């Protein structure tokens, strides 16, 4: 797995990997360089990675970009689309 740092500040950081079975493991990155690779052994597939899971680096301006998940996120998108379609339909009925 490739983990990339955006920005100019570099700090040592923990990275948590979540497996398909729900198991979690942590790795440590010294923060040197713009990226690092994490090796994972075993048949359990990695489905998510979280950089700084304990939010120890308080200088981080955007915690939203600290994770990646390969799991499908359809539920909220479906509701969003249904709401939009209802809005269009009601707009067509109105003046």
Z-matrix of the N, CA and C atoms (Angstrom, degrees):
N
C 1 1.435
C 2 1.520 1 108.00
N 3 1.313 2 115.92 1 136.90
C 4 1.456 3 122.47 2 -179.65
C 5 1.522 4 109.30 3 -99.38
N 6 1.327 5 116.55 4 129.44
C 7 1.458 6 122.55 5 176.37
C 8 1.511 7 107.04 6 -119.04
N 9 1.334 8 116.31 7 125.73
C 10 1.463 9 120.98 8 -175.76
C 11 1.521 10 110.23 9 -119.05
N 12 1.331 11 115.57 10 141.11
C 13 1.457 12 122.15 11 177.05
C 14 1.517 13 109.06 12 -101.86
N 15 1.315 14 116.32 13 130.30
C 16 1.461 15 121.40 14 173.21
C 17 1.517 16 106.92 15 -104.60
N 18 1.285 17 116.75 16 139.57
C 19 1.457 18 120.12 17 -179.61
C 20 1.517 19 111.17 18 107.91
N 21 1.323 20 115.28 19 179.31
C 22 1.456 21 120.97 20 -174.06
C 23 1.522 22 113.94 21 -103.18
N 24 1.318 23 118.38 22 -20.48
C 25 1.459 24 120.59 23 -179.14
C 26 1.524 25 109.78 24 -81.20
N 27 1.320 26 115.93 25 139.40
C 28 1.462 27 119.34 26 178.12
C 29 1.527 28 108.83 27 -128.67
N 30 1.324 29 115.30 28 131.58
C 31 1.452 30 123.18 29 179.78
C 32 1.519 31 109.09 30 -135.52
N 33 1.328 32 117.01 31 151.34
C 34 1.462 33 118.26 32 169.74
C 35 1.526 34 108.07 33 -65.03
N 36 1.325 35 116.77 34 141.38
C 37 1.455 36 119.55 35 -174.23
C 38 1.526 37 110.68 36 -148.49
N 39 1.323 38 115.44 37 150.67
C 40 1.469 39 121.59 38 174.10
C 41 1.521 40 108.75 39 -91.06
N 42 1.322 41 115.16 40 148.18
C 43 1.462 42 121.48 41 177.12
C 44 1.521 43 106.97 42 -130.14
N 45 1.330 44 114.92 43 125.45
C 46 1.458 45 120.07 44 179.95
C 47 1.515 46 110.03 45 -103.34
N 48 1.323 47 116.57 46 130.01
C 49 1.457 48 122.40 47 176.82
C 50 1.522 49 108.76 48 -106.51
N 51 1.327 50 116.07 49 132.18
C 52 1.459 51 120.66 50 176.74
C 53 1.517 52 108.91 51 -109.88
N 54 1.333 53 115.91 52 130.75
C 55 1.457 54 121.40 53 -178.46
C 56 1.532 55 110.38 54 -94.43
N 57 1.320 56 116.13 55 165.32
C 58 1.456 57 121.93 56 179.86
C 59 1.529 58 111.48 57 -60.33
N 60 1.305 59 118.02 58 -29.84
C 61 1.468 60 122.03 59 -179.66
C 62 1.522 61 112.29 60 -78.10
N 63 1.345 62 117.45 61 -9.36
C 64 1.460 63 121.37 62 -176.81
C 65 1.511 64 112.97 63 99.98
N 66 1.328 65 117.58 64 -10.89
C 67 1.469 66 121.26 65 177.83
C 68 1.527 67 109.29 66 -66.84
N 69 1.310 68 114.62 67 149.81
C 70 1.469 69 120.59 68 179.61
C 71 1.520 70 109.88 69 -128.11
N 72 1.328 71 115.22 70 148.50
C 73 1.459 72 120.46 71 174.31
C 74 1.514 73 107.93 72 -141.27
N 75 1.304 74 115.17 73 155.07
C 76 1.469 75 120.50 74 -179.55
C 77 1.515 76 110.78 75 -119.61
N 78 1.321 77 113.30 76 146.15
C 79 1.460 78 121.49 77 175.24
C 80 1.527 79 107.05 78 -129.06
N 81 1.312 80 116.42 79 162.30
C 82 1.465 81 121.03 80 179.66
C 83 1.520 82 109.04 81 -119.60
N 84 1.320 83 116.56 82 135.57
C 85 1.462 84 122.85 83 176.31
C 86 1.511 85 107.57 84 -120.08
N 87 1.322 86 116.99 85 131.41
C 88 1.466 87 120.92 86 -178.98
C 89 1.521 88 112.55 87 -72.98
N 90 1.319 89 118.10 88 -8.80
C 91 1.462 90 122.13 89 177.29
C 92 1.509 91 114.09 90 82.75
N 93 1.306 92 117.53 91 -1.22
C 94 1.463 93 120.32 92 -179.72
C 95 1.514 94 109.60 93 -78.98
N 96 1.291 95 116.56 94 140.17
C 97 1.452 96 121.30 95 -177.72
C 98 1.526 97 110.47 96 83.96
N 99 1.317 98 116.06 97 172.82
C 100 1.463 99 120.61 98 -178.92
C 101 1.518 100 112.95 99 -88.20
N 102 1.326 101 117.35 100 -14.37
C 103 1.462 102 120.44 101 -178.25
C 104 1.510 103 110.48 102 -156.32
N 105 1.322 104 114.71 103 164.26
C 106 1.455 105 121.73 104 174.24
C 107 1.529 106 108.12 105 -147.69
N 108 1.296 107 116.08 106 160.78
C 109 1.464 108 119.88 107 175.66
C 110 1.523 109 108.33 108 -114.45
N 111 1.319 110 115.09 109 143.76
C 112 1.451 111 121.38 110 177.08
C 113 1.513 112 108.26 111 -114.64
N 114 1.298 113 115.84 112 130.63
C 115 1.462 114 120.60 113 178.24
C 116 1.517 115 109.10 114 -94.70
N 117 1.314 116 115.35 115 139.72
C 118 1.453 117 121.10 116 177.19
C 119 1.518 118 108.28 117 -127.94
N 120 1.309 119 115.79 118 128.42
C 121 1.458 120 120.39 119 179.77
C 122 1.517 121 109.33 120 -107.82
N 123 1.313 122 115.73 121 147.55
C 124 1.449 123 120.67 122 177.62
C 125 1.515 124 111.25 123 116.16
N 126 1.317 125 115.17 124 170.37
C 127 1.461 126 120.08 125 -177.26
C 128 1.516 127 113.10 126 -88.29
N 129 1.333 128 117.29 127 -13.44
C 130 1.458 129 121.41 128 -179.98
C 131 1.531 130 109.57 129 -72.32
N 132 1.313 131 116.42 130 124.27
C 133 1.459 132 122.55 131 -175.19
C 134 1.529 133 111.23 132 -77.85
N 135 1.330 134 117.67 133 139.03
C 136 1.461 135 122.74 134 175.00
C 137 1.527 136 107.89 135 -78.67
N 138 1.344 137 116.46 136 125.42
C 139 1.463 138 120.39 137 -178.95
C 140 1.523 139 112.84 138 -111.75
N 141 1.340 140 117.19 139 -14.03
C 142 1.466 141 119.41 140 179.73
C 143 1.520 142 110.12 141 -155.72
N 144 1.319 143 115.02 142 151.25
C 145 1.464 144 121.93 143 174.75
C 146 1.518 145 108.00 144 -135.23
N 147 1.333 146 116.28 145 136.62
C 148 1.458 147 121.56 146 -179.18
C 149 1.523 148 108.21 147 -128.51
N 150 1.314 149 116.19 148 120.67
C 151 1.464 150 122.02 149 177.06
C 152 1.526 151 107.31 150 -89.09
N 153 1.310 152 116.79 151 133.29
C 154 1.463 153 123.32 152 -178.24
C 155 1.529 154 111.21 153 54.73
N 156 1.342 155 117.88 154 59.77
C 157 1.463 156 120.52 155 -175.94
C 158 1.530 157 113.82 156 -63.41
N 159 1.321 158 118.26 157 -24.91
C 160 1.464 159 121.72 158 179.72
C 161 1.524 160 112.73 159 -92.38
N 162 1.333 161 116.22 160 2.66
C 163 1.477 162 123.19 161 -179.34
C 164 1.526 163 112.04 162 50.55
N 165 1.316 164 114.77 163 53.48
C 166 1.456 165 121.28 164 179.17
C 167 1.518 166 112.49 165 -82.63
N 168 1.332 167 117.49 166 -24.39
C 169 1.466 168 121.15 167 -179.26
C 170 1.522 169 108.06 168 -91.10
N 171 1.320 170 115.73 169 98.24
C 172 1.464 171 120.65 170 -173.99
C 173 1.524 172 113.21 171 -78.62
N 174 1.321 173 117.48 172 -11.35
C 175 1.462 174 120.35 173 177.65
C 176 1.526 175 112.59 174 -79.06
N 177 1.306 176 117.18 175 -6.39
C 178 1.458 177 121.55 176 -179.89
C 179 1.529 178 109.12 177 -65.05
N 180 1.325 179 116.43 178 122.71
C 181 1.459 180 120.76 179 -177.95
C 182 1.523 181 112.78 180 -81.95
N 183 1.342 182 117.44 181 -23.17
C 184 1.455 183 120.29 182 -174.10
C 185 1.528 184 109.74 183 -139.47
N 186 1.332 185 116.43 184 97.43
C 187 1.462 186 120.33 185 179.92
C 188 1.529 187 111.33 186 -73.06
N 189 1.312 188 117.42 187 -16.36
C 190 1.471 189 121.23 188 -177.09
C 191 1.527 190 112.19 189 -67.19
N 192 1.328 191 117.88 190 -24.50
C 193 1.469 192 119.36 191 -178.63
C 194 1.528 193 112.67 192 -96.39
N 195 1.325 194 117.46 193 18.60
C 196 1.465 195 121.20 194 -178.28
C 197 1.516 196 113.57 195 -93.48
N 198 1.322 197 118.07 196 4.20
C 199 1.451 198 118.83 197 -178.08
C 200 1.518 199 111.15 198 -143.34
N 201 1.323 200 113.07 199 159.60
C 202 1.460 201 120.94 200 175.65
C 203 1.514 202 107.72 201 -142.81
N 204 1.317 203 116.02 202 138.92
C 205 1.452 204 120.64 203 178.99
C 206 1.518 205 109.15 204 -134.52
N 207 1.318 206 115.61 205 137.73
C 208 1.456 207 119.82 206 177.30
C 209 1.520 208 111.17 207 -95.69
N 210 1.337 209 116.51 208 0.72
C 211 1.456 210 120.55 209 177.96
C 212 1.516 211 109.97 210 -72.38
N 213 1.323 212 115.74 211 145.87
C 214 1.462 213 121.51 212 -179.64
C 215 1.524 214 109.94 213 -68.02
N 216 1.318 215 115.37 214 140.96
C 217 1.460 216 121.54 215 179.46
C 218 1.520 217 108.58 216 -124.08
N 219 1.322 218 116.17 217 64.77
C 220 1.457 219 120.44 218 -174.15
C 221 1.517 220 113.43 219 -87.58
N 222 1.302 221 118.99 220 -29.13
C 223 1.461 222 121.17 221 -171.24
C 224 1.525 223 112.56 222 -59.26
N 225 1.317 224 118.42 223 -50.56
C 226 1.466 225 119.11 224 -177.53
C 227 1.528 226 111.19 225 -71.66
N 228 1.313 227 118.54 226 -32.09
C 229 1.465 228 120.80 227 176.98
C 230 1.521 229 110.93 228 -67.40
N 231 1.322 230 117.78 229 -37.58
C 232 1.450 231 121.72 230 178.87
C 233 1.522 232 110.37 231 -63.99
N 234 1.320 233 117.12 232 -45.37
C 235 1.464 234 121.08 233 177.85
C 236 1.529 235 110.23 234 -62.94
N 237 1.314 236 116.89 235 -41.18
C 238 1.463 237 120.73 236 179.27
C 239 1.532 238 111.00 237 -61.46
N 240 1.310 239 116.74 238 -43.88
C 241 1.465 240 120.83 239 -179.78
C 242 1.521 241 111.71 240 -68.60
N 243 1.325 242 117.07 241 -40.05
C 244 1.464 243 120.44 242 178.07
C 245 1.525 244 110.87 243 -63.70
N 246 1.311 245 116.76 244 -39.86
C 247 1.464 246 120.66 245 177.86
C 248 1.520 247 110.52 246 -64.85
N 249 1.297 248 117.47 247 -41.36
C 250 1.459 249 121.63 248 178.57
C 251 1.524 250 111.08 249 -63.53
N 252 1.334 251 117.53 250 -43.88
C 253 1.461 252 120.74 251 178.50
C 254 1.522 253 111.44 252 -63.96
N 255 1.339 254 117.36 253 -39.83
C 256 1.462 255 120.73 254 176.58
C 257 1.521 256 110.43 255 -62.98
N 258 1.314 257 116.49 256 -39.53
C 259 1.466 258 121.88 257 177.97
C 260 1.524 259 111.01 258 -62.18
N 261 1.324 260 117.08 259 -44.41
C 262 1.460 261 121.26 260 178.13
C 263 1.530 262 111.29 261 -62.94
N 264 1.330 263 115.86 262 -43.03
C 265 1.459 264 120.67 263 -179.48
C 266 1.527 265 110.79 264 -63.69
N 267 1.321 266 117.43 265 -47.18
C 268 1.466 267 121.32 266 179.84
C 269 1.518 268 111.12 267 -66.94
N 270 1.312 269 117.68 268 -33.69
C 271 1.460 270 121.02 269 176.34
C 272 1.522 271 112.34 270 -65.80
N 273 1.324 272 116.70 271 -34.31
C 274 1.463 273 121.28 272 178.17
C 275 1.520 274 111.36 273 -70.54
N 276 1.327 275 117.65 274 -29.93
C 277 1.465 276 121.87 275 179.76
C 278 1.512 277 112.61 276 -77.45
N 279 1.320 278 115.73 277 -30.80
C 280 1.468 279 120.48 278 -174.33
C 281 1.523 280 112.17 279 -78.45
N 282 1.346 281 114.82 280 179.31
C 283 1.489 282 120.53 281 -177.97
C 284 1.492 283 114.04 282 -66.18
